[in-house]
Amino acid sequence: MNRIVPLLEGLFAGAVFFVTFLYAVSFIADRVASRAINSGVPTPMPELLAINLLMLGAFTMQHSTFVRRAFKRVIRSA
């Protein structure tokens, strides 16, 4: 029993990865996926840049906060 659970978990994780990877390939290749990479509405470049910069900023703020010693102290004490 001690060996079966990790084996099943690994097989499940591998299967989920494989299905996700196949969907990503079909999304980019515009084949089987219900939506494709080119199926969206065209958006003006300034709006795209603003959205991308906001997403990048949110990602940067989150990750720069997580490396602070004060944040780690709060998490460890909780």
Backbone as JSON Lines, residues from 0, in Angstrom:
{"i":0,"aa":"M","n":[0.81,-1.19,0.0],"ca":[0.0,0.0,0.0],"c":[0.86,1.26,0.0]}
{"i":1,"aa":"N","n":[2.0,1.21,0.69],"ca":[2.87,2.37,0.77],"c":[3.46,2.73,-0.59]}
{"i":2,"aa":"R","n":[3.56,1.79,-1.49],"ca":[4.14,2.05,-2.8],"c":[3.08,2.34,-3.85]}
{"i":3,"aa":"I","n":[1.89,1.89,-3.62],"ca":[0.81,2.04,-4.61],"c":[0.35,3.5,-4.71]}
{"i":4,"aa":"V","n":[0.15,4.16,-3.58],"ca":[-0.37,5.53,-3.58],"c":[0.55,6.48,-4.34]}
{"i":5,"aa":"P","n":[1.86,6.51,-4.06],"ca":[2.72,7.41,-4.85],"c":[2.75,7.04,-6.33]}
{"i":6,"aa":"L","n":[2.67,5.76,-6.64],"ca":[2.65,5.34,-8.04],"c":[1.38,5.84,-8.73]}
{"i":7,"aa":"L","n":[0.23,5.68,-8.1],"ca":[-1.02,6.17,-8.68],"c":[-1.03,7.69,-8.81]}
{"i":8,"aa":"E","n":[-0.48,8.37,-7.81],"ca":[-0.4,9.82,-7.88],"c":[0.5,10.27,-9.03]}
{"i":9,"aa":"G","n":[1.61,9.6,-9.2],"ca":[2.5,9.92,-10.31],"c":[1.87,9.65,-11.66]}
{"i":10,"aa":"L","n":[1.16,8.54,-11.78],"ca":[0.47,8.23,-13.04],"c":[-0.63,9.25,-13.33]}
{"i":11,"aa":"F","n":[-1.37,9.65,-12.29],"ca":[-2.41,10.65,-12.47],"c":[-1.81,11.99,-12.9]}
{"i":12,"aa":"A","n":[-0.74,12.41,-12.23],"ca":[-0.1,13.69,-12.58],"c":[0.45,13.63,-14.0]}
{"i":13,"aa":"G","n":[1.03,12.51,-14.38],"ca":[1.53,12.36,-15.74],"c":[0.41,12.42,-16.78]}
{"i":14,"aa":"A","n":[-0.71,11.8,-16.47],"ca":[-1.84,11.82,-17.39],"c":[-2.42,13.23,-17.53]}
{"i":15,"aa":"V","n":[-2.53,13.96,-16.42],"ca":[-3.03,15.33,-16.47],"c":[-2.09,16.2,-17.29]}
{"i":16,"aa":"F","n":[-0.77,16.04,-17.1],"ca":[0.19,16.79,-17.89],"c":[0.05,16.47,-19.37]}
{"i":17,"aa":"F","n":[-0.08,15.2,-19.69],"ca":[-0.16,14.78,-21.09],"c":[-1.39,15.36,-21.77]}
{"i":18,"aa":"V","n":[-2.54,15.31,-21.09],"ca":[-3.77,15.86,-21.66],"c":[-3.65,17.38,-21.82]}
{"i":19,"aa":"T","n":[-3.08,18.04,-20.83],"ca":[-2.89,19.49,-20.91],"c":[-1.96,19.86,-22.05]}
{"i":20,"aa":"F","n":[-0.9,19.1,-22.22],"ca":[0.06,19.34,-23.3],"c":[-0.6,19.14,-24.66]}
{"i":21,"aa":"L","n":[-1.38,18.08,-24.8],"ca":[-2.08,17.84,-26.07],"c":[-3.07,18.96,-26.38]}
{"i":22,"aa":"Y","n":[-3.77,19.45,-25.36],"ca":[-4.69,20.56,-25.58],"c":[-3.94,21.81,-26.01]}
{"i":23,"aa":"A","n":[-2.79,22.07,-25.39],"ca":[-1.99,23.24,-25.76],"c":[-1.52,23.15,-27.21]}
{"i":24,"aa":"V","n":[-1.11,21.97,-27.62],"ca":[-0.68,21.77,-29.01],"c":[-1.86,21.99,-29.96]}
{"i":25,"aa":"S","n":[-3.03,21.44,-29.63],"ca":[-4.19,21.62,-30.5],"c":[-4.66,23.07,-30.51]}
{"i":26,"aa":"F","n":[-4.49,23.78,-29.4],"ca":[-4.85,25.19,-29.33],"c":[-3.97,26.02,-30.27]}
{"i":27,"aa":"I","n":[-2.68,25.74,-30.27],"ca":[-1.75,26.48,-31.13],"c":[-1.89,26.06,-32.59]}
{"i":28,"aa":"A","n":[-2.11,24.77,-32.83],"ca":[-2.22,24.27,-34.21],"c":[-3.59,24.51,-34.82]}
{"i":29,"aa":"D","n":[-4.56,24.98,-34.03],"ca":[-5.92,25.24,-34.5],"c":[-6.56,23.97,-35.06]}
{"i":30,"aa":"R","n":[-6.5,22.89,-34.28],"ca":[-7.05,21.61,-34.73],"c":[-8.27,21.19,-33.92]}
{"i":31,"aa":"V","n":[-8.09,20.54,-32.8],"ca":[-9.16,19.88,-32.07],"c":[-9.79,20.77,-31.0]}
{"i":32,"aa":"A","n":[-9.05,21.69,-30.44],"ca":[-9.54,22.51,-29.34],"c":[-10.76,23.33,-29.76]}
{"i":33,"aa":"S","n":[-11.66,23.57,-28.8],"ca":[-12.87,24.32,-29.11],"c":[-12.56,25.76,-29.49]}
{"i":34,"aa":"R","n":[-11.49,26.31,-28.96],"ca":[-11.03,27.64,-29.33],"c":[-9.57,27.51,-29.77]}
{"i":35,"aa":"A","n":[-9.16,28.42,-30.62],"ca":[-7.78,28.38,-31.11],"c":[-7.1,29.71,-30.82]}
{"i":36,"aa":"I","n":[-5.82,29.73,-31.04],"ca":[-5.04,30.92,-30.74],"c":[-5.45,32.1,-31.62]}
{"i":37,"aa":"N","n":[-5.99,31.83,-32.79],"ca":[-6.38,32.9,-33.71],"c":[-7.88,33.18,-33.69]}
{"i":38,"aa":"S","n":[-8.61,32.63,-32.74],"ca":[-10.07,32.78,-32.74],"c":[-10.55,34.02,-31.99]}
{"i":39,"aa":"G","n":[-9.66,34.76,-31.37],"ca":[-10.07,35.92,-30.59],"c":[-10.35,37.14,-31.44]}
{"i":40,"aa":"V","n":[-10.89,38.16,-30.81],"ca":[-11.18,39.43,-31.48],"c":[-9.89,40.24,-31.53]}
{"i":41,"aa":"P","n":[-9.54,40.83,-32.67],"ca":[-8.34,41.66,-32.74],"c":[-8.44,42.86,-31.78]}
{"i":42,"aa":"T","n":[-7.36,43.13,-31.08],"ca":[-7.31,44.2,-30.09],"c":[-6.21,45.18,-30.47]}
{"i":43,"aa":"P","n":[-6.43,46.47,-30.26],"ca":[-5.4,47.46,-30.6],"c":[-4.11,47.25,-29.78]}
{"i":44,"aa":"M","n":[-3.0,47.53,-30.4],"ca":[-1.69,47.3,-29.77],"c":[-1.52,48.05,-28.44]}
{"i":45,"aa":"P","n":[-1.92,49.33,-28.31],"ca":[-1.75,49.99,-27.0],"c":[-2.49,49.28,-25.87]}
{"i":46,"aa":"E","n":[-3.68,48.77,-26.16],"ca":[-4.44,48.04,-25.14],"c":[-3.74,46.74,-24.77]}
{"i":47,"aa":"L","n":[-3.21,46.05,-25.76],"ca":[-2.47,44.81,-25.5],"c":[-1.24,45.08,-24.64]}
{"i":48,"aa":"L","n":[-0.5,46.13,-24.97],"ca":[0.69,46.46,-24.19],"c":[0.33,46.83,-22.76]}
{"i":49,"aa":"A","n":[-0.75,47.58,-22.57],"ca":[-1.17,47.96,-21.22],"c":[-1.54,46.73,-20.41]}
{"i":50,"aa":"I","n":[-2.27,45.81,-20.99],"ca":[-2.66,44.58,-20.28],"c":[-1.42,43.76,-19.94]}
{"i":51,"aa":"N","n":[-0.52,43.61,-20.9],"ca":[0.69,42.83,-20.64],"c":[1.56,43.47,-19.56]}
{"i":52,"aa":"L","n":[1.67,44.8,-19.57],"ca":[2.46,45.47,-18.53],"c":[1.81,45.34,-17.16]}
{"i":53,"aa":"L","n":[0.49,45.41,-17.09],"ca":[-0.19,45.22,-15.82],"c":[-0.01,43.79,-15.29]}
{"i":54,"aa":"M","n":[-0.11,42.82,-16.17],"ca":[0.1,41.42,-15.75],"c":[1.54,41.2,-15.29]}
{"i":55,"aa":"L","n":[2.48,41.74,-16.02],"ca":[3.88,41.61,-15.64],"c":[4.15,42.31,-14.32]}
{"i":56,"aa":"G","n":[3.54,43.48,-14.12],"ca":[3.7,44.2,-12.86],"c":[3.12,43.43,-11.68]}
{"i":57,"aa":"A","n":[1.96,42.83,-11.87],"ca":[1.35,42.03,-10.8],"c":[2.23,40.82,-10.46]}
{"i":58,"aa":"F","n":[2.76,40.17,-11.46],"ca":[3.65,39.03,-11.26],"c":[4.91,39.46,-10.52]}
{"i":59,"aa":"T","n":[5.48,40.6,-10.92],"ca":[6.7,41.1,-10.3],"c":[6.46,41.48,-8.85]}
{"i":60,"aa":"M","n":[5.37,42.17,-8.58],"ca":[5.07,42.58,-7.2],"c":[4.87,41.37,-6.29]}
{"i":61,"aa":"Q","n":[4.17,40.39,-6.79],"ca":[3.93,39.19,-5.98],"c":[5.25,38.5,-5.65]}
{"i":62,"aa":"H","n":[6.08,38.31,-6.65],"ca":[7.31,37.57,-6.42],"c":[8.35,38.38,-5.65]}
{"i":63,"aa":"S","n":[8.36,39.68,-5.81],"ca":[9.31,40.47,-5.03],"c":[8.86,40.56,-3.57]}
{"i":64,"aa":"T","n":[7.56,40.45,-3.32],"ca":[7.07,40.44,-1.93],"c":[7.41,39.13,-1.25]}
{"i":65,"aa":"F","n":[7.33,38.05,-1.94],"ca":[7.56,36.73,-1.34],"c":[9.01,36.52,-0.91]}
{"i":66,"aa":"V","n":[9.96,37.24,-1.46],"ca":[11.36,37.02,-1.1],"c":[11.8,37.88,0.07]}
{"i":67,"aa":"R","n":[10.96,38.76,0.57],"ca":[11.31,39.64,1.68],"c":[11.35,38.86,2.99]}
{"i":68,"aa":"R","n":[12.32,39.19,3.83],"ca":[12.45,38.5,5.12],"c":[11.24,38.74,6.0]}
{"i":69,"aa":"A","n":[10.71,39.96,5.97],"ca":[9.54,40.26,6.81],"c":[8.36,39.38,6.42]}
{"i":70,"aa":"F","n":[8.15,39.18,5.14],"ca":[7.05,38.33,4.68],"c":[7.27,36.89,5.14]}
{"i":71,"aa":"K","n":[8.49,36.41,5.02],"ca":[8.78,35.04,5.45],"c":[8.58,34.88,6.94]}
{"i":72,"aa":"R","n":[8.93,35.91,7.72],"ca":[8.72,35.86,9.17],"c":[7.24,35.76,9.5]}
{"i":73,"aa":"V","n":[6.41,36.52,8.8],"ca":[4.96,36.5,9.03],"c":[4.39,35.13,8.69]}
{"i":74,"aa":"I","n":[4.84,34.56,7.58],"ca":[4.34,33.25,7.14],"c":[4.75,32.16,8.14]}
{"i":75,"aa":"R","n":[6.0,32.22,8.61],"ca":[6.46,31.18,9.55],"c":[5.77,31.27,10.9]}
{"i":76,"aa":"S","n":[5.41,32.49,11.31],"ca":[4.77,32.64,12.63],"c":[3.3,32.27,12.59]}
{"i":77,"aa":"A","n":[2.72,32.22,11.42],"ca":[1.28,31.92,11.32],"c":[0.99,30.46,11.53]}
